[in-house]
Amino acid sequence: MSWTTKWIGIGLLAVSLGGVAVAVEGPAGQDPPRFKRAIARRPGLARALRARAQAREGILRLLESLQATDAQRAVALEAARAAEPIARAARTEAARMRTEVLAKHPDDRAAARAEMKERMVELRQKTLAELAPHATAVLATFTTEQRKKLDDAATSRGRTLDEQRLVKITSYLLTRPATAPRLEKKLAR
């Protein structure tokens, strides 16, 4: 084999492998094909992903509009750090429960789902009870103007915002993985 044939063969191999890599990963800035196929199979998935992203952006805009002070952010950061091991333990417990339930009902998905639903309700209630003091500490730092903004946001969506619901929402926000880093970044400014 001559050197020209060898180099042409290597070039063709590189071009074909490059084309395969682009086909697997997709061109820059585009979703991979398997993600597009998943969305094509379940059109509701795309709507759900867009709705979740919009809800997350809305929550972040609302929190920014509250204009929290550094003291409030410090209390929230402390609460988020205290809530992190509680949330991690709850996630671990949920994963353990899932394996137990699937092992108990290997062929009956409906029974496994029903039992898991019951057990998850109990786990959520237990976790919320553990997180409530941390959420209450954060809510205690809110001013009347900030509370009014939250009430206005709820009424504009046709909801009422009682203390129990506010504690539940705040507990949820404290357990998000990005909460502590975001608060640390804001306090560092």
Residue frames as a rotation matrix with the C-alpha (Angstrom) as fourth column:
MET 1
0.593 0.805 0.000 0.00
0.805 -0.593 0.000 0.00
0.000 0.000 -1.000 0.00
SER 2
-0.255 -0.696 0.671 1.44
0.646 -0.639 -0.418 3.37
0.720 0.327 0.613 -0.97
TRP 3
-0.780 -0.113 -0.615 1.66
0.583 -0.487 -0.650 6.26
-0.226 -0.866 0.446 1.43
THR 4
-0.854 0.520 -0.012 -0.92
-0.482 -0.781 0.398 8.26
0.198 0.346 0.917 -0.58
THR 5
-0.157 0.821 -0.548 -3.47
-0.052 0.548 0.835 5.49
0.986 0.160 -0.043 -0.31
LYS 6
-0.366 -0.055 -0.929 -2.73
0.853 0.378 -0.359 5.16
0.371 -0.924 -0.092 3.38
TRP 7
-0.936 -0.037 -0.350 -3.23
0.202 -0.870 -0.450 8.91
-0.288 -0.492 0.822 4.04
ILE 8
-0.611 0.784 -0.109 -6.40
-0.566 -0.337 0.753 9.04
0.553 0.522 0.649 1.95
GLY 9
-0.105 0.550 -0.828 -7.74
0.368 0.796 0.482 6.04
0.924 -0.254 -0.286 3.91
ILE 10
-0.598 -0.166 -0.784 -6.89
0.802 -0.137 -0.582 7.71
-0.010 -0.977 0.215 7.23
GLY 11
-0.967 0.247 -0.068 -8.55
-0.250 -0.967 0.049 10.92
-0.054 0.064 0.997 6.05
LEU 12
-0.334 0.888 -0.316 -11.71
-0.381 0.179 0.907 9.08
0.862 0.424 0.279 5.03
LEU 13
-0.192 0.205 -0.960 -11.74
0.732 0.682 -0.001 7.22
0.654 -0.702 -0.282 8.33
ALA 14
-0.851 -0.180 -0.494 -11.38
0.483 -0.638 -0.599 10.48
-0.207 -0.748 0.630 10.27
VAL 15
-0.802 0.596 -0.020 -14.16
-0.539 -0.709 0.455 12.13
0.257 0.376 0.890 8.28
SER 16
-0.126 0.801 -0.585 -16.49
-0.051 0.584 0.810 9.18
0.991 0.133 -0.032 8.78
LEU 17
-0.311 -0.022 -0.950 -15.72
0.886 0.354 -0.298 8.97
0.343 -0.935 -0.091 12.52
GLY 18
-0.981 -0.032 -0.191 -16.22
0.097 -0.934 -0.343 12.71
-0.167 -0.355 0.920 12.82
GLY 19
-0.528 0.843 -0.101 -19.59
-0.542 -0.244 0.804 12.35
0.653 0.479 0.586 11.15
VAL 20
-0.047 0.474 -0.879 -20.50
0.485 0.780 0.395 9.57
0.873 -0.408 -0.266 13.57
ALA 21
-0.680 -0.263 -0.684 -19.47
0.733 -0.265 -0.627 11.72
-0.016 -0.928 0.373 16.53
VAL 22
-0.917 0.398 0.005 -21.64
-0.396 -0.913 0.098 14.58
0.044 0.088 0.995 15.27
ALA 23
-0.244 0.874 -0.421 -24.55
-0.286 0.350 0.892 12.18
0.927 0.338 0.164 14.76
VAL 24
-0.158 0.154 -0.975 -24.24
0.779 0.627 -0.027 10.87
0.607 -0.764 -0.219 18.31
GLU 25
-0.570 -0.154 -0.807 -23.73
0.736 -0.532 -0.419 14.18
-0.364 -0.833 0.417 20.08
GLY 26
0.587 0.771 0.247 -25.54
0.798 -0.500 -0.335 16.43
-0.134 0.394 -0.909 17.64
PRO 27
-0.005 -0.583 0.813 -24.20
0.577 -0.665 -0.473 19.69
0.816 0.467 0.340 16.25
ALA 28
-0.839 -0.411 -0.357 -23.08
0.524 -0.429 -0.736 22.30
0.149 -0.804 0.575 18.76
GLY 29
-0.874 0.485 0.034 -25.98
-0.462 -0.808 -0.365 23.90
-0.150 -0.335 0.930 20.59
GLN 30
-0.059 0.890 -0.453 -28.52
-0.791 0.235 0.564 21.24
0.608 0.392 0.690 19.66
ASP 31
0.288 0.269 0.919 -30.05
-0.838 0.536 0.105 18.44
-0.464 -0.800 0.380 21.67
PRO 32
-0.809 -0.573 0.132 -28.75
-0.461 0.758 0.462 14.90
-0.364 0.313 -0.877 21.11
PRO 33
-0.558 0.608 -0.564 -30.96
-0.544 0.245 0.803 12.72
0.626 0.755 0.194 18.90
ARG 34
-0.620 0.353 -0.701 -32.00
0.562 0.823 -0.084 10.38
0.547 -0.446 -0.709 21.74
PHE 35
-0.765 0.359 -0.534 -33.39
0.276 -0.567 -0.776 13.37
-0.582 -0.741 0.334 23.65
LYS 36
-0.642 0.533 -0.550 -35.33
-0.755 -0.564 0.335 14.44
-0.132 0.631 0.765 20.55
ARG 37
-0.587 0.421 -0.691 -36.67
-0.108 0.805 0.583 10.91
0.802 0.417 -0.427 20.14
ALA 38
-0.737 0.316 -0.597 -37.81
0.676 0.342 -0.653 10.84
-0.002 -0.885 -0.466 23.77
ILE 39
-0.670 0.500 -0.549 -39.66
-0.213 -0.837 -0.503 14.11
-0.711 -0.220 0.667 23.28
ALA 40
-0.627 0.437 -0.645 -41.15
-0.723 -0.019 0.690 12.87
0.289 0.899 0.328 20.00
ARG 41
-0.669 0.371 -0.644 -42.47
0.332 0.924 0.187 9.74
0.665 -0.089 -0.742 21.73
ARG 42
-0.045 0.625 -0.780 -43.98
0.996 -0.029 -0.081 11.75
-0.073 -0.780 -0.621 24.60
PRO 43
-0.169 -0.004 0.986 -45.08
0.486 -0.870 0.080 15.24
0.858 0.492 0.149 23.52
GLY 44
0.848 0.526 0.067 -46.20
0.178 -0.402 0.898 15.97
0.499 -0.750 -0.434 27.08
LEU 45
0.372 -0.801 -0.469 -42.57
0.905 0.202 0.374 15.68
-0.205 -0.563 0.800 28.19
ALA 46
-0.506 -0.570 0.647 -41.55
0.722 -0.690 -0.044 18.78
0.471 0.446 0.761 26.27
ARG 47
0.240 0.676 0.697 -44.45
0.017 -0.720 0.694 20.75
0.971 -0.154 -0.184 27.76
ALA 48
0.896 0.106 -0.431 -43.57
0.404 0.208 0.891 19.53
0.184 -0.972 0.143 31.25
LEU 49
-0.021 -0.983 -0.180 -39.90
0.996 -0.037 0.087 20.46
-0.092 -0.178 0.980 30.86
ARG 50
-0.471 -0.092 0.877 -40.79
0.403 -0.907 0.121 23.94
0.785 0.411 0.464 29.56
ALA 51
0.571 0.764 0.301 -43.33
0.016 -0.378 0.926 24.42
0.821 -0.524 -0.228 32.37
ARG 52
0.684 -0.381 -0.622 -40.79
0.729 0.307 0.612 23.37
-0.042 -0.872 0.488 34.99
ALA 53
-0.412 -0.885 0.216 -38.16
0.899 -0.433 -0.063 25.76
0.149 0.169 0.974 33.60
GLN 54
-0.240 0.401 0.884 -40.67
0.137 -0.887 0.440 28.62
0.961 0.227 0.158 33.50
ALA 55
0.817 0.546 -0.185 -41.80
0.223 -0.004 0.975 27.91
0.531 -0.838 -0.125 37.06
ARG 56
0.287 -0.807 -0.516 -38.19
0.947 0.159 0.278 27.87
-0.142 -0.569 0.810 38.26
GLU 57
-0.613 -0.489 0.621 -37.52
0.628 -0.778 0.006 31.20
0.480 0.394 0.784 36.51
GLY 58
0.201 0.787 0.583 -40.70
0.056 -0.603 0.796 32.65
0.978 -0.128 -0.165 38.02
ILE 59
0.812 0.041 -0.582 -39.69
0.562 0.210 0.800 31.60
0.155 -0.977 0.147 41.53
LEU 60
-0.178 -0.967 -0.182 -36.24
0.978 -0.194 0.072 33.11
-0.105 -0.165 0.981 41.05
ARG 61
-0.475 0.084 0.876 -37.75
0.343 -0.899 0.272 36.38
0.811 0.429 0.398 39.77
LEU 62
0.627 0.769 0.123 -40.10
0.123 -0.254 0.959 36.51
0.769 -0.586 -0.254 42.76
LEU 63
0.585 -0.478 -0.655 -37.25
0.802 0.224 0.554 35.89
-0.118 -0.849 0.515 45.19
GLU 64
-0.523 -0.788 0.324 -35.18
0.829 -0.558 -0.019 38.60
0.196 0.259 0.946 43.52
SER 65
-0.120 0.565 0.817 -38.11
0.189 -0.794 0.577 41.03
0.975 0.224 -0.011 43.77
LEU 66
0.749 0.378 -0.545 -38.16
0.566 0.065 0.822 40.54
0.346 -0.924 -0.165 47.56
GLN 67
0.292 -0.736 0.611 -34.77
-0.200 -0.671 -0.714 42.30
0.935 0.087 -0.343 47.72
ALA 68
0.841 0.005 -0.542 -33.48
0.468 0.498 0.730 40.34
0.274 -0.867 0.416 50.70
THR 69
0.700 -0.628 0.339 -30.89
-0.699 -0.700 0.147 41.95
0.145 -0.340 -0.929 52.93
ASP 70
-0.176 -0.861 -0.477 -27.54
-0.537 0.490 -0.687 40.38
0.825 0.136 -0.548 53.68
ALA 71
-0.668 -0.007 0.744 -28.76
-0.719 0.263 -0.643 39.45
-0.191 -0.965 -0.181 57.17
GLN 72
0.425 0.884 0.192 -31.76
-0.736 0.461 -0.495 37.63
-0.526 0.069 0.848 55.67
ARG 73
0.573 -0.290 -0.767 -29.50
-0.576 0.523 -0.628 35.86
0.583 0.801 0.133 53.18
ALA 74
-0.547 -0.822 0.157 -27.18
-0.665 0.313 -0.678 34.79
0.509 -0.475 -0.718 56.00
VAL 75
-0.298 0.540 0.787 -30.09
-0.724 0.409 -0.555 33.28
-0.622 -0.736 0.269 57.93
ALA 76
0.741 0.603 -0.296 -31.30
-0.635 0.485 -0.602 31.53
-0.219 0.634 0.742 54.77
LEU 77
0.154 -0.777 -0.610 -27.80
-0.645 0.389 -0.658 30.20
0.748 0.495 -0.442 54.05
GLU 78
-0.712 -0.376 0.593 -27.51
-0.702 0.375 -0.606 28.82
0.006 -0.848 -0.531 57.58
ALA 79
0.117 0.859 0.498 -30.94
-0.662 0.442 -0.606 27.19
-0.741 -0.258 0.620 57.23
ALA 80
0.708 0.111 -0.697 -30.06
-0.672 0.407 -0.618 25.74
0.216 0.906 0.363 53.82
ARG 81
-0.336 -0.901 -0.274 -26.87
-0.657 0.432 -0.617 24.23
0.675 -0.028 -0.738 55.21
ALA 82
-0.655 0.161 0.738 -28.82
-0.632 0.420 -0.652 22.76
-0.415 -0.893 -0.174 58.15
ALA 83
0.414 0.909 0.048 -31.50
-0.674 0.341 -0.655 21.39
-0.612 0.238 0.754 55.78
GLU 84
0.075 -0.448 -0.891 -29.00
-0.946 0.251 -0.206 19.72
0.316 0.858 -0.405 53.46
PRO 85
-0.903 -0.430 0.007 -28.33
-0.414 0.864 -0.288 16.59
0.118 -0.262 -0.958 55.59
ILE 86
-0.346 0.861 0.373 -32.05
-0.289 0.280 -0.915 16.22
-0.893 -0.424 0.152 56.28
ALA 87
0.505 0.534 -0.678 -32.85
-0.780 -0.054 -0.624 16.30
-0.369 0.844 0.389 52.56
ARG 88
-0.307 -0.704 -0.640 -29.97
-0.859 0.495 -0.133 13.94
0.411 0.509 -0.756 51.74
ALA 89
-0.890 0.014 0.456 -31.20
-0.279 0.775 -0.567 11.45
-0.361 -0.632 -0.686 54.36
ALA 90
0.084 0.995 0.058 -34.74
-0.401 0.087 -0.912 11.66
-0.912 0.053 0.406 52.96
ARG 91
0.359 -0.007 -0.933 -33.52
-0.932 0.056 -0.358 11.03
0.054 0.998 0.014 49.40
THR 92
-0.703 -0.677 -0.218 -31.48
-0.638 0.736 -0.227 8.04
0.314 -0.021 -0.949 50.58
GLU 93
-0.654 0.546 0.524 -34.46
-0.217 0.529 -0.821 6.70
-0.725 -0.650 -0.227 52.52
ALA 94
0.370 0.824 -0.429 -36.70
-0.675 -0.078 -0.734 7.09
-0.638 0.561 0.527 49.45
ALA 95
-0.007 -0.458 -0.889 -34.22
-0.912 0.368 -0.182 5.18
0.410 0.809 -0.420 47.28
ARG 96
-0.924 -0.323 0.206 -33.99
-0.383 0.795 -0.469 2.42
-0.012 -0.513 -0.859 49.90
MET 97
-0.249 0.919 0.304 -37.80
-0.332 0.214 -0.919 2.23
-0.910 -0.330 0.252 50.13
ARG 98
0.355 0.380 -0.854 -38.05
-0.912 -0.059 -0.405 2.02
-0.204 0.923 0.326 46.34
THR 99
-0.483 -0.593 -0.644 -35.72
-0.703 0.701 -0.119 -0.97
0.522 0.396 -0.755 46.15
GLU 100
-0.882 0.214 0.419 -37.58
-0.207 0.624 -0.754 -2.69
-0.423 -0.751 -0.506 48.98
VAL 101
0.056 0.994 -0.090 -40.96
-0.495 -0.051 -0.868 -2.15
-0.867 0.093 0.489 47.35
LEU 102
0.253 0.001 -0.968 -39.75
-0.957 0.147 -0.250 -3.28
0.142 0.989 0.038 43.91
ALA 103
-0.792 -0.557 -0.250 -38.24
-0.498 0.826 -0.262 -6.41
0.352 -0.083 -0.932 45.46
LYS 104
-0.691 0.601 0.401 -41.49
-0.199 0.376 -0.905 -7.09
-0.695 -0.705 -0.141 47.33
HIS 105
0.474 0.876 0.089 -43.65
-0.005 0.104 -0.995 -6.66
-0.880 0.471 0.054 44.18
PRO 106
-0.545 -0.838 0.006 -41.43
0.024 -0.009 1.000 -7.72
-0.838 0.545 0.025 41.26
ASP 107
-0.817 0.239 0.525 -44.24
0.576 0.315 0.754 -8.35
0.015 0.919 -0.395 38.77
ASP 108
0.225 0.974 -0.015 -47.03
0.964 -0.221 0.149 -6.09
0.142 -0.048 -0.989 40.05
ARG 109
-0.702 -0.565 0.434 -46.18
0.552 -0.816 -0.171 -2.47
0.451 0.119 0.885 39.25
ALA 110
0.043 0.807 0.589 -49.60
-0.075 -0.585 0.808 -1.21
0.996 -0.079 0.035 40.37
ALA 111
0.813 0.230 -0.534 -49.19
0.460 0.309 0.833 -2.71
0.356 -0.923 0.146 43.85
ALA 112
-0.146 -0.945 -0.293 -45.62
0.989 -0.132 -0.069 -1.40
0.026 -0.300 0.954 44.08
ARG 113
-0.581 -0.027 0.814 -46.78
0.283 -0.944 0.171 2.07
0.763 0.330 0.555 43.05
ALA 114
0.471 0.852 0.228 -49.61
-0.007 -0.255 0.967 2.06
0.882 -0.457 -0.115 45.61
GLU 115
0.681 -0.269 -0.682 -47.35
0.730 0.332 0.598 0.95
0.066 -0.904 0.422 48.47
MET 116
-0.426 -0.897 0.119 -44.63
0.890 -0.439 -0.121 3.40
0.161 0.055 0.985 47.47
LYS 117
-0.209 0.438 0.874 -47.16
0.141 -0.871 0.471 6.23
0.968 0.222 0.120 47.36
GLU 118
0.818 0.549 -0.171 -48.28
0.202 0.005 0.979 5.51
0.539 -0.836 -0.107 50.92
ARG 119
0.413 -0.743 -0.528 -44.73
0.895 0.223 0.386 5.28
-0.169 -0.632 0.757 52.20
MET 120
-0.498 -0.606 0.620 -43.67
0.732 -0.677 -0.073 8.48
0.464 0.418 0.781 50.40
VAL 121
0.337 0.689 0.641 -46.51
0.071 -0.698 0.713 10.44
0.939 -0.194 -0.284 52.00
GLU 122
0.909 -0.031 -0.415 -45.24
0.414 0.166 0.895 9.39
0.041 -0.986 0.164 55.42
LEU 123
-0.017 -0.999 -0.039 -41.64
0.991 -0.022 0.133 10.24
-0.133 -0.036 0.990 54.49
ARG 124
-0.301 -0.043 0.953 -42.64
0.480 -0.870 0.112 13.67
0.824 0.491 0.282 53.16
GLN 125
0.718 0.630 0.294 -44.57
0.031 -0.452 0.892 14.48
0.695 -0.631 -0.344 56.33
LYS 126
0.716 -0.521 -0.466 -41.66
0.660 0.284 0.696 13.38
-0.230 -0.805 0.547 58.52
THR 127
-0.292 -0.880 0.375 -39.15
0.951 -0.309 0.015 15.38
0.102 0.361 0.927 56.46
LEU 128
-0.005 0.366 0.930 -41.34
0.272 -0.895 0.354 18.48
0.962 0.255 -0.095 56.41
ALA 129
0.929 0.338 -0.149 -41.65
0.211 -0.154 0.965 18.29
0.304 -0.928 -0.214 60.20
GLU 130
0.324 -0.894 -0.310 -37.84
0.864 0.146 0.481 18.20
-0.385 -0.423 0.820 60.47
LEU 131
-0.487 -0.537 0.689 -37.41
0.818 -0.557 0.144 21.10
0.306 0.634 0.710 58.02
ALA 132
0.462 0.834 0.301 -40.16
0.672 -0.551 0.495 23.31
0.579 -0.026 -0.815 59.48
PRO 133
0.634 -0.222 -0.740 -38.01
0.565 -0.520 0.640 24.98
-0.527 -0.825 -0.204 62.18
HIS 134
-0.495 -0.867 0.056 -35.43
0.635 -0.317 0.705 26.01
-0.593 0.384 0.707 59.57
ALA 135
-0.415 0.435 0.799 -38.09
0.737 -0.353 0.576 27.37
0.533 0.828 -0.175 57.23
THR 136
0.673 0.692 -0.261 -39.78
0.699 -0.481 0.529 29.21
0.240 -0.539 -0.808 60.10
ALA 137
0.151 -0.710 -0.688 -36.45
0.627 -0.469 0.622 30.85
-0.764 -0.525 0.375 61.00
VAL 138
-0.785 -0.405 0.469 -36.12
0.614 -0.399 0.682 32.15
-0.089 0.823 0.561 57.44
LEU 139
-0.064 0.864 0.500 -39.72
0.705 -0.315 0.635 33.36
0.706 0.393 -0.589 57.33
ALA 140
0.513 0.242 -0.824 -39.29
0.827 -0.396 0.399 35.17
-0.230 -0.886 -0.403 60.66
THR 141
-0.461 -0.780 -0.423 -36.78
0.580 -0.625 0.522 37.51
-0.672 -0.005 0.741 58.98
PHE 142
-0.433 0.335 0.837 -39.27
0.814 -0.253 0.523 38.72
0.387 0.908 -0.163 56.34
THR 143
-0.954 0.162 -0.252 -40.55
-0.042 -0.905 -0.423 42.27
-0.297 -0.393 0.870 56.58
THR 144
-0.083 0.996 0.037 -44.21
0.173 0.051 -0.984 43.18
-0.981 -0.075 -0.177 56.16
GLU 145
0.192 0.108 -0.975 -43.49
-0.832 -0.509 -0.220 44.50
-0.520 0.854 -0.008 52.65
GLN 146
-0.756 -0.523 -0.393 -41.90
-0.650 0.667 0.364 41.21
0.071 0.530 -0.845 51.65
ARG 147
-0.736 0.574 0.358 -44.86
0.283 0.742 -0.608 39.27
-0.615 -0.346 -0.709 53.08
LYS 148
0.178 0.837 -0.518 -47.21
-0.246 -0.472 -0.847 41.54
-0.953 0.278 0.121 51.15
LYS 149
-0.217 -0.330 -0.919 -45.33
-0.964 -0.074 0.255 40.83
-0.152 0.941 -0.302 47.89
LEU 150
-0.988 -0.152 0.029 -45.69
-0.149 0.985 0.083 37.11
-0.041 0.077 -0.996 48.52
ASP 151
-0.371 0.925 0.080 -49.41
0.310 0.205 -0.929 37.47
-0.875 -0.320 -0.363 49.28
ASP 152
0.182 0.408 -0.895 -49.90
-0.649 -0.634 -0.421 39.58
-0.739 0.657 0.149 46.14
ALA 153
-0.623 -0.486 -0.613 -48.10
-0.781 0.426 0.456 36.99
0.040 0.763 -0.645 44.02
ALA 154
-0.922 0.314 0.227 -50.32
0.240 0.923 -0.302 34.24
-0.304 -0.224 -0.926 45.43
THR 155
-0.062 0.972 -0.226 -53.58
0.170 -0.213 -0.962 36.15
-0.984 -0.098 -0.152 44.96
SER 156
-0.092 0.000 -0.996 -52.63
-0.871 -0.484 0.080 37.06
-0.482 0.875 0.045 41.38
ARG 157
-0.800 -0.207 -0.563 -52.58
-0.476 0.790 0.386 33.31
0.365 0.577 -0.731 40.74
GLY 158
0.137 0.985 -0.108 -55.85
-0.604 0.169 0.779 32.71
0.785 -0.041 0.618 42.57
ARG 159
0.048 -0.193 -0.980 -54.30
0.559 0.819 -0.133 31.16
0.828 -0.541 0.147 45.67
THR 160
0.852 0.117 0.510 -54.14
-0.351 -0.594 0.724 32.00
0.388 -0.796 -0.465 49.32
LEU 161
-0.042 -0.959 -0.280 -50.87
0.019 0.280 -0.960 31.94
0.999 -0.045 0.006 51.18
ASP 162
0.912 0.321 0.255 -51.27
-0.259 -0.032 0.965 30.75
0.318 -0.947 0.054 54.74
GLU 163
0.316 -0.846 0.429 -48.36
-0.930 -0.189 0.314 30.14
-0.185 -0.499 -0.847 57.10
GLN 164
0.331 -0.154 0.931 -48.39
-0.133 0.969 0.207 26.35
-0.934 -0.193 0.300 56.65
ARG 165
0.875 0.025 0.483 -48.16
0.461 0.255 -0.850 26.62
-0.145 0.967 0.212 52.86
LEU 166
0.770 -0.617 0.162 -45.41
-0.509 -0.747 -0.427 29.21
0.384 0.247 -0.890 53.14
VAL 167
0.228 -0.676 0.701 -43.40
-0.758 0.329 0.564 26.92
-0.611 -0.660 -0.437 55.45
LYS 168
0.529 0.030 0.848 -43.83
0.295 0.931 -0.217 24.05
-0.796 0.365 0.483 53.00
ILE 169
0.939 -0.175 0.297 -42.65
0.241 -0.283 -0.929 26.14
0.246 0.943 -0.223 50.03
THR 170
0.563 -0.765 0.313 -39.72
-0.803 -0.596 -0.010 27.57
0.194 -0.246 -0.950 51.98
SER 171
0.311 -0.420 0.853 -38.71
-0.403 0.754 0.518 24.07
-0.861 -0.505 0.065 53.12
TYR 172
0.769 0.018 0.639 -38.74
0.515 0.575 -0.636 22.94
-0.379 0.818 0.433 49.51
LEU 173
0.864 -0.437 0.249 -36.59
-0.118 -0.656 -0.745 25.87
0.489 0.615 -0.619 48.43
LEU 174
0.462 -0.718 0.520 -34.09
-0.856 -0.207 0.474 25.27
-0.232 -0.665 -0.710 51.24
THR 175
0.331 -0.301 0.894 -33.53
-0.089 0.934 0.347 21.68
-0.939 -0.195 0.283 50.14
ARG 176
0.999 -0.014 0.033 -32.72
0.034 0.067 -0.997 22.47
0.012 0.998 0.068 46.50
PRO 177
0.441 -0.898 -0.002 -29.07
0.870 0.426 0.248 21.66
-0.221 -0.111 0.969 45.71
ALA 178
-0.154 -0.538 0.829 -28.39
0.748 -0.611 -0.258 25.08
0.646 0.580 0.496 44.18
THR 179
0.800 0.574 0.173 -29.76
0.341 -0.673 0.657 27.12
0.494 -0.466 -0.734 47.11
ALA 180
0.691 -0.572 -0.442 -26.65
0.437 -0.157 0.886 27.22
-0.576 -0.805 0.141 49.30
PRO 181
-0.312 -0.870 0.382 -24.21
0.890 -0.128 0.437 28.00
-0.331 0.477 0.814 46.45
ARG 182
0.027 0.398 0.917 -26.51
0.687 -0.674 0.272 30.72
0.726 0.623 -0.292 45.14
LEU 183
0.944 0.326 -0.053 -26.77
0.248 -0.594 0.765 32.33
0.219 -0.735 -0.641 48.59
GLU 184
0.335 -0.901 -0.276 -23.00
0.660 0.015 0.751 32.07
-0.672 -0.434 0.600 49.12
LYS 185
-0.353 -0.450 0.821 -22.45
0.924 -0.308 0.228 33.81
0.151 0.838 0.524 45.79
LYS 186
0.418 0.601 0.681 -24.86
0.446 -0.789 0.422 36.62
0.791 0.127 -0.598 46.69
LEU 187
0.946 -0.078 -0.314 -23.29
0.273 -0.327 0.905 37.12
-0.173 -0.942 -0.288 50.12
ALA 188
0.085 -0.993 0.085 -19.79
0.871 0.115 0.478 37.23
-0.484 0.033 0.874 48.60
ARG 189
0.107 0.001 0.994 -20.68
0.784 -0.615 -0.084 40.27
0.611 0.788 -0.067 46.49
